[in-house]
Amino acid sequence: MITYGCDASRWQGLLDWQKLRDAGIEFAGLRATMGADGVDPLYVKQRTAAEKAGVLVISYGLIYPRPGTGGAQANHLARTAGSGSILSGDAEPPDGFPPALPAVWREVLYDFTCEGSARAQFPPLIYGSPSFLRALALPYDMWGAPLWIADWRARLLPEVPGPWKRETIRQTGLAPSSVSATPLDYDRFDGTLDELRSALSWRL
């Protein structure tokens, strides 16, 4: 069984979550924060509407590659999302930022993962493309954080970068027009919604 989801931020506007749920969307990644102090202005409204429609929400923070801030960024995300939330970190070069060295990304992502685990009592999902995450040469012990891979190529299995052995969620491209007229990234989990909950937290 495949469970389908999408991800969204302010740039998609306030979505009709009941319509998305009726079209088969069962989980959603919603951007909550940017860096250590930014908040997506539509996060609360999107989350409220998504949860009302019965959509499982994953709250993600856009990670900024600023040395020494990984823990603060995870804390900011955890405070914004609230207790019991499923957390995720979006690891991709942010618009308007100068390129950061892999060593900086490694430090920030590692600290984000450690602090996010402490705050949520479960490792946060790490989102990124195979090529970008592979280039960072992340430490082996990050494999325990679930992987949300962005691999839009038409293939049966995504390319999984080390230190992970498999992905948890796969972003496969844009949602078909039968699901959403608004362009939305389309995600899939190979299993049921309850199995996804179990894969992302200690709770069912």
C-alpha positions as protocol buffer text, in pm:
chain_id: "A"
residue {
  index: 1
  type: MET
  ca { x: 0 y: 0 z: 0 }
}
residue {
  index: 2
  type: ILE
  ca { x: 116 y: 356 z: -77 }
}
residue {
  index: 3
  type: THR
  ca { x: 21 y: 657 z: 134 }
}
residue {
  index: 4
  type: TYR
  ca { x: 38 y: 990 z: -50 }
}
residue {
  index: 5
  type: GLY
  ca { x: 122 y: 1333 z: 83 }
}
residue {
  index: 6
  type: CYS
  ca { x: 232 y: 1680 z: -21 }
}
residue {
  index: 7
  type: ASP
  ca { x: 436 y: 1966 z: 119 }
}
residue {
  index: 8
  type: ALA
  ca { x: 359 y: 2334 z: 123 }
}
residue {
  index: 9
  type: SER
  ca { x: 464 y: 2676 z: 249 }
}
residue {
  index: 10
  type: ARG
  ca { x: 330 y: 3028 z: 219 }
}
residue {
  index: 11
  type: TRP
  ca { x: 412 y: 3025 z: -151 }
}
residue {
  index: 12
  type: GLN
  ca { x: 120 y: 2792 z: -228 }
}
residue {
  index: 13
  type: GLY
  ca { x: -128 y: 3011 z: -42 }
}
residue {
  index: 14
  type: LEU
  ca { x: -392 y: 2875 z: 195 }
}
residue {
  index: 15
  type: LEU
  ca { x: -496 y: 2539 z: 53 }
}
residue {
  index: 16
  type: ASP
  ca { x: -829 y: 2358 z: 56 }
}
residue {
  index: 17
  type: TRP
  ca { x: -719 y: 2072 z: 279 }
}
residue {
  index: 18
  type: GLN
  ca { x: -1052 y: 1891 z: 280 }
}
residue {
  index: 19
  type: LYS
  ca { x: -1040 y: 1879 z: -98 }
}
residue {
  index: 20
  type: LEU
  ca { x: -683 y: 1751 z: -85 }
}
residue {
  index: 21
  type: ARG
  ca { x: -778 y: 1487 z: 170 }
}
residue {
  index: 22
  type: ASP
  ca { x: -1069 y: 1377 z: -48 }
}
residue {
  index: 23
  type: ALA
  ca { x: -822 y: 1347 z: -339 }
}
residue {
  index: 24
  type: GLY
  ca { x: -603 y: 1107 z: -140 }
}
residue {
  index: 25
  type: ILE
  ca { x: -358 y: 1330 z: 47 }
}
residue {
  index: 26
  type: GLU
  ca { x: -310 y: 1175 z: 393 }
}
residue {
  index: 27
  type: PHE
  ca { x: 1 y: 1355 z: 521 }
}
residue {
  index: 28
  type: ALA
  ca { x: 159 y: 1693 z: 464 }
}
residue {
  index: 29
  type: GLY
  ca { x: 490 y: 1862 z: 529 }
}
residue {
  index: 30
  type: LEU
  ca { x: 418 y: 2221 z: 628 }
}
residue {
  index: 31
  type: ARG
  ca { x: 691 y: 2480 z: 655 }
}
residue {
  index: 32
  type: ALA
  ca { x: 684 y: 2619 z: 1007 }
}
residue {
  index: 33
  type: THR
  ca { x: 1013 y: 2804 z: 1044 }
}
residue {
  index: 34
  type: MET
  ca { x: 1309 y: 2949 z: 860 }
}
residue {
  index: 35
  type: GLY
  ca { x: 1639 y: 2947 z: 1043 }
}
residue {
  index: 36
  type: ALA
  ca { x: 1648 y: 3031 z: 1413 }
}
residue {
  index: 37
  type: ASP
  ca { x: 1384 y: 3304 z: 1419 }
}
residue {
  index: 38
  type: GLY
  ca { x: 1169 y: 3311 z: 1103 }
}
residue {
  index: 39
  type: VAL
  ca { x: 811 y: 3177 z: 1101 }
}
residue {
  index: 40
  type: ASP
  ca { x: 606 y: 3094 z: 792 }
}
residue {
  index: 41
  type: PRO
  ca { x: 307 y: 3332 z: 812 }
}
residue {
  index: 42
  type: LEU
  ca { x: 59 y: 3069 z: 691 }
}
residue {
  index: 43
  type: TYR
  ca { x: 183 y: 2781 z: 906 }
}
residue {
  index: 44
  type: VAL
  ca { x: -79 y: 2801 z: 1181 }
}
residue {
  index: 45
  type: LYS
  ca { x: -371 y: 2839 z: 938 }
}
residue {
  index: 46
  type: GLN
  ca { x: -244 y: 2563 z: 710 }
}
residue {
  index: 47
  type: ARG
  ca { x: -187 y: 2326 z: 1000 }
}
residue {
  index: 48
  type: THR
  ca { x: -524 y: 2395 z: 1160 }
}
residue {
  index: 49
  type: ALA
  ca { x: -705 y: 2331 z: 832 }
}
residue {
  index: 50
  type: ALA
  ca { x: -499 y: 2022 z: 746 }
}
residue {
  index: 51
  type: GLU
  ca { x: -551 y: 1860 z: 1084 }
}
residue {
  index: 52
  type: LYS
  ca { x: -923 y: 1940 z: 1075 }
}
residue {
  index: 53
  type: ALA
  ca { x: -939 y: 1750 z: 745 }
}
residue {
  index: 54
  type: GLY
  ca { x: -765 y: 1450 z: 902 }
}
residue {
  index: 55
  type: VAL
  ca { x: -424 y: 1505 z: 740 }
}
residue {
  index: 56
  type: LEU
  ca { x: -115 y: 1402 z: 938 }
}
residue {
  index: 57
  type: VAL
  ca { x: 110 y: 1709 z: 968 }
}
residue {
  index: 58
  type: ILE
  ca { x: 490 y: 1709 z: 959 }
}
residue {
  index: 59
  type: SER
  ca { x: 625 y: 2051 z: 1065 }
}
residue {
  index: 60
  type: TYR
  ca { x: 949 y: 2142 z: 893 }
}
residue {
  index: 61
  type: GLY
  ca { x: 1208 y: 2409 z: 933 }
}
residue {
  index: 62
  type: LEU
  ca { x: 1411 y: 2550 z: 644 }
}
residue {
  index: 63
  type: ILE
  ca { x: 1766 y: 2510 z: 770 }
}
residue {
  index: 64
  type: TYR
  ca { x: 2010 y: 2798 z: 728 }
}
residue {
  index: 65
  type: PRO
  ca { x: 2378 y: 2701 z: 704 }
}
residue {
  index: 66
  type: ARG
  ca { x: 2498 y: 2937 z: 975 }
}
residue {
  index: 67
  type: PRO
  ca { x: 2773 y: 2792 z: 1198 }
}
residue {
  index: 68
  type: GLY
  ca { x: 2674 y: 2729 z: 1558 }
}
residue {
  index: 69
  type: THR
  ca { x: 2298 y: 2763 z: 1499 }
}
residue {
  index: 70
  type: GLY
  ca { x: 2178 y: 2405 z: 1440 }
}
residue {
  index: 71
  type: GLY
  ca { x: 2054 y: 2357 z: 1796 }
}
residue {
  index: 72
  type: ALA
  ca { x: 1886 y: 2699 z: 1803 }
}
residue {
  index: 73
  type: GLN
  ca { x: 1708 y: 2625 z: 1475 }
}
residue {
  index: 74
  type: ALA
  ca { x: 1575 y: 2295 z: 1611 }
}
residue {
  index: 75
  type: ASN
  ca { x: 1461 y: 2466 z: 1932 }
}
residue {
  index: 76
  type: HIS
  ca { x: 1283 y: 2735 z: 1733 }
}
residue {
  index: 77
  type: LEU
  ca { x: 1106 y: 2472 z: 1522 }
}
residue {
  index: 78
  type: ALA
  ca { x: 1004 y: 2269 z: 1828 }
}
residue {
  index: 79
  type: ARG
  ca { x: 867 y: 2577 z: 2007 }
}
residue {
  index: 80
  type: THR
  ca { x: 675 y: 2690 z: 1700 }
}
residue {
  index: 81
  type: ALA
  ca { x: 529 y: 2347 z: 1623 }
}
residue {
  index: 82
  type: GLY
  ca { x: 447 y: 2265 z: 1984 }
}
residue {
  index: 83
  type: SER
  ca { x: 464 y: 1953 z: 2197 }
}
residue {
  index: 84
  type: GLY
  ca { x: 395 y: 1623 z: 2026 }
}
residue {
  index: 85
  type: SER
  ca { x: 465 y: 1752 z: 1675 }
}
residue {
  index: 86
  type: ILE
  ca { x: 654 y: 1554 z: 1412 }
}
residue {
  index: 87
  type: LEU
  ca { x: 959 y: 1759 z: 1313 }
}
residue {
  index: 88
  type: SER
  ca { x: 1167 y: 1777 z: 997 }
}
residue {
  index: 89
  type: GLY
  ca { x: 1463 y: 1977 z: 870 }
}
residue {
  index: 90
  type: ASP
  ca { x: 1479 y: 2096 z: 509 }
}
residue {
  index: 91
  type: ALA
  ca { x: 1844 y: 2073 z: 401 }
}
residue {
  index: 92
  type: GLU
  ca { x: 1885 y: 2256 z: 74 }
}
residue {
  index: 93
  type: PRO
  ca { x: 2072 y: 2577 z: -11 }
}
residue {
  index: 94
  type: PRO
  ca { x: 1831 y: 2862 z: 76 }
}
residue {
  index: 95
  type: ASP
  ca { x: 1767 y: 3133 z: -181 }
}
residue {
  index: 96
  type: GLY
  ca { x: 1981 y: 3438 z: -124 }
}
residue {
  index: 97
  type: PHE
  ca { x: 2249 y: 3260 z: 81 }
}
residue {
  index: 98
  type: PRO
  ca { x: 2612 y: 3238 z: -31 }
}
residue {
  index: 99
  type: PRO
  ca { x: 2732 y: 2879 z: -78 }
}
residue {
  index: 100
  type: ALA
  ca { x: 2830 y: 2713 z: 250 }
}
residue {
  index: 101
  type: LEU
  ca { x: 3108 y: 2460 z: 295 }
}
residue {
  index: 102
  type: PRO
  ca { x: 3008 y: 2097 z: 352 }
}
residue {
  index: 103
  type: ALA
  ca { x: 3169 y: 2117 z: 696 }
}
residue {
  index: 104
  type: VAL
  ca { x: 2928 y: 2395 z: 795 }
}
residue {
  index: 105
  type: TRP
  ca { x: 2628 y: 2199 z: 671 }
}
residue {
  index: 106
  type: ARG
  ca { x: 2748 y: 1888 z: 857 }
}
residue {
  index: 107
  type: GLU
  ca { x: 2780 y: 2078 z: 1184 }
}
residue {
  index: 108
  type: VAL
  ca { x: 2445 y: 2253 z: 1153 }
}
residue {
  index: 109
  type: LEU
  ca { x: 2254 y: 1940 z: 1044 }
}
residue {
  index: 110
  type: TYR
  ca { x: 2411 y: 1725 z: 1312 }
}
residue {
  index: 111
  type: ASP
  ca { x: 2332 y: 1975 z: 1587 }
}
residue {
  index: 112
  type: PHE
  ca { x: 1980 y: 2023 z: 1447 }
}
residue {
  index: 113
  type: THR
  ca { x: 1922 y: 1648 z: 1454 }
}
residue {
  index: 114
  type: CYS
  ca { x: 2056 y: 1603 z: 1807 }
}
residue {
  index: 115
  type: GLU
  ca { x: 1858 y: 1894 z: 1952 }
}
residue {
  index: 116
  type: GLY
  ca { x: 1547 y: 1804 z: 1755 }
}
residue {
  index: 117
  type: SER
  ca { x: 1567 y: 1449 z: 1893 }
}
residue {
  index: 118
  type: ALA
  ca { x: 1594 y: 1582 z: 2246 }
}
residue {
  index: 119
  type: ARG
  ca { x: 1301 y: 1820 z: 2203 }
}
residue {
  index: 120
  type: ALA
  ca { x: 1063 y: 1583 z: 2021 }
}
residue {
  index: 121
  type: GLN
  ca { x: 1187 y: 1260 z: 2182 }
}
residue {
  index: 122
  type: PHE
  ca { x: 1234 y: 1123 z: 1828 }
}
residue {
  index: 123
  type: PRO
  ca { x: 1484 y: 1214 z: 1553 }
}
residue {
  index: 124
  type: PRO
  ca { x: 1354 y: 1468 z: 1302 }
}
residue {
  index: 125
  type: LEU
  ca { x: 1315 y: 1379 z: 938 }
}
residue {
  index: 126
  type: ILE
  ca { x: 1595 y: 1512 z: 720 }
}
residue {
  index: 127
  type: TYR
  ca { x: 1485 y: 1632 z: 376 }
}
residue {
  index: 128
  type: GLY
  ca { x: 1717 y: 1680 z: 82 }
}
residue {
  index: 129
  type: SER
  ca { x: 1824 y: 1564 z: -262 }
}
residue {
  index: 130
  type: PRO
  ca { x: 2050 y: 1259 z: -300 }
}
residue {
  index: 131
  type: SER
  ca { x: 2334 y: 1455 z: -460 }
}
residue {
  index: 132
  type: PHE
  ca { x: 2331 y: 1733 z: -200 }
}
residue {
  index: 133
  type: LEU
  ca { x: 2316 y: 1505 z: 104 }
}
residue {
  index: 134
  type: ARG
  ca { x: 2581 y: 1272 z: -39 }
}
residue {
  index: 135
  type: ALA
  ca { x: 2820 y: 1564 z: -92 }
}
residue {
  index: 136
  type: LEU
  ca { x: 2796 y: 1654 z: 279 }
}
residue {
  index: 137
  type: ALA
  ca { x: 2942 y: 1319 z: 394 }
}
residue {
  index: 138
  type: LEU
  ca { x: 2718 y: 1322 z: 701 }
}
residue {
  index: 139
  type: PRO
  ca { x: 2827 y: 1126 z: 1011 }
}
residue {
  index: 140
  type: TYR
  ca { x: 2723 y: 764 z: 1036 }
}
residue {
  index: 141
  type: ASP
  ca { x: 2511 y: 808 z: 1347 }
}
residue {
  index: 142
  type: MET
  ca { x: 2267 y: 1033 z: 1160 }
}
residue {
  index: 143
  type: TRP
  ca { x: 2122 y: 726 z: 990 }
}
residue {
  index: 144
  type: GLY
  ca { x: 1873 y: 700 z: 1279 }
}
residue {
  index: 145
  type: ALA
  ca { x: 1698 y: 1018 z: 1161 }
}
residue {
  index: 146
  type: PRO
  ca { x: 1429 y: 926 z: 905 }
}
residue {
  index: 147
  type: LEU
  ca { x: 1513 y: 1030 z: 548 }
}
residue {
  index: 148
  type: TRP
  ca { x: 1280 y: 1235 z: 329 }
}
residue {
  index: 149
  type: ILE
  ca { x: 1443 y: 1213 z: -10 }
}
residue {
  index: 150
  type: ALA
  ca { x: 1369 y: 1439 z: -307 }
}
residue {
  index: 151
  type: ASP
  ca { x: 1420 y: 1217 z: -612 }
}
residue {
  index: 152
  type: TRP
  ca { x: 1202 y: 1313 z: -906 }
}
residue {
  index: 153
  type: ARG
  ca { x: 1352 y: 1070 z: -1154 }
}
residue {
  index: 154
  type: ALA
  ca { x: 1125 y: 798 z: -1289 }
}
residue {
  index: 155
  type: ARG
  ca { x: 1268 y: 492 z: -1118 }
}
residue {
  index: 156
  type: LEU
  ca { x: 1137 y: 216 z: -897 }
}
residue {
  index: 157
  type: LEU
  ca { x: 1375 y: 295 z: -612 }
}
residue {
  index: 158
  type: PRO
  ca { x: 1525 y: 633 z: -519 }
}
residue {
  index: 159
  type: GLU
  ca { x: 1896 y: 692 z: -484 }
}
residue {
  index: 160
  type: VAL
  ca { x: 1968 y: 681 z: -111 }
}
residue {
  index: 161
  type: PRO
  ca { x: 2278 y: 871 z: 8 }
}
residue {
  index: 162
  type: GLY
  ca { x: 2487 y: 757 z: 302 }
}
residue {
  index: 163
  type: PRO
  ca { x: 2466 y: 720 z: 594 }
}
residue {
  index: 164
  type: TRP
  ca { x: 2109 y: 604 z: 527 }
}
residue {
  index: 165
  type: LYS
  ca { x: 2017 y: 259 z: 401 }
}
residue {
  index: 166
  type: ARG
  ca { x: 1663 y: 346 z: 289 }
}
residue {
  index: 167
  type: GLU
  ca { x: 1425 y: 638 z: 265 }
}
residue {
  index: 168
  type: THR
  ca { x: 1114 y: 687 z: 477 }
}
residue {
  index: 169
  type: ILE
  ca { x: 935 y: 942 z: 257 }
}
residue {
  index: 170
  type: ARG
  ca { x: 1008 y: 1005 z: -109 }
}
residue {
  index: 171
  type: GLN
  ca { x: 921 y: 1326 z: -292 }
}
residue {
  index: 172
  type: THR
  ca { x: 851 y: 1218 z: -649 }
}
residue {
  index: 173
  type: GLY
  ca { x: 759 y: 1537 z: -836 }
}
residue {
  index: 174
  type: LEU
  ca { x: 450 y: 1754 z: -866 }
}
residue {
  index: 175
  type: ALA
  ca { x: 108 y: 1628 z: -763 }
}
residue {
  index: 176
  type: PRO
  ca { x: -116 y: 1538 z: -1058 }
}
residue {
  index: 177
  type: SER
  ca { x: -381 y: 1790 z: -1156 }
}
residue {
  index: 178
  type: SER
  ca { x: -648 y: 1546 z: -1035 }
}
residue {
  index: 179
  type: VAL
  ca { x: -512 y: 1601 z: -683 }
}
residue {
  index: 180
  type: SER
  ca { x: -437 y: 1974 z: -692 }
}
residue {
  index: 181
  type: ALA
  ca { x: -470 y: 2257 z: -941 }
}
residue {
  index: 182
  type: THR
  ca { x: -210 y: 2445 z: -735 }
}
residue {
  index: 183
  type: PRO
  ca { x: 141 y: 2310 z: -804 }
}
residue {
  index: 184
  type: LEU
  ca { x: 234 y: 2099 z: -500 }
}
residue {
  index: 185
  type: ASP
  ca { x: 527 y: 1869 z: -436 }
}
residue {
  index: 186
  type: TYR
  ca { x: 399 y: 1511 z: -420 }
}
residue {
  index: 187
  type: ASP
  ca { x: 526 y: 1266 z: -161 }
}
residue {
  index: 188
  type: ARG
  ca { x: 480 y: 896 z: -95 }
}
residue {
  index: 189
  type: PHE
  ca { x: 530 y: 649 z: 185 }
}
residue {
  index: 190
  type: ASP
  ca { x: 533 y: 278 z: 113 }
}
residue {
  index: 191
  type: GLY
  ca { x: 289 y: 162 z: 379 }
}
residue {
  index: 192
  type: THR
  ca { x: -20 y: 270 z: 568 }
}
residue {
  index: 193
  type: LEU
  ca { x: -73 y: 599 z: 747 }
}
residue {
  index: 194
  type: ASP
  ca { x: -44 y: 422 z: 1083 }
}
residue {
  index: 195
  type: GLU
  ca { x: 287 y: 272 z: 971 }
}
residue {
  index: 196
  type: LEU
  ca { x: 406 y: 620 z: 875 }
}
residue {
  index: 197
  type: ARG
  ca { x: 311 y: 754 z: 1219 }
}
residue {
  index: 198
  type: SER
  ca { x: 503 y: 466 z: 1374 }
}
residue {
  index: 199
  type: ALA
  ca { x: 808 y: 541 z: 1157 }
}
residue {
  index: 200
  type: LEU
  ca { x: 812 y: 906 z: 1267 }
}
residue {
  index: 201
  type: SER
  ca { x: 744 y: 881 z: 1638 }
}
residue {
  index: 202
  type: TRP
  ca { x: 713 y: 643 z: 1929 }
}
residue {
  index: 203
  type: ARG
  ca { x: 338 y: 687 z: 1920 }
}
residue {
  index: 204
  type: LEU
  ca { x: 74 y: 532 z: 1696 }
}
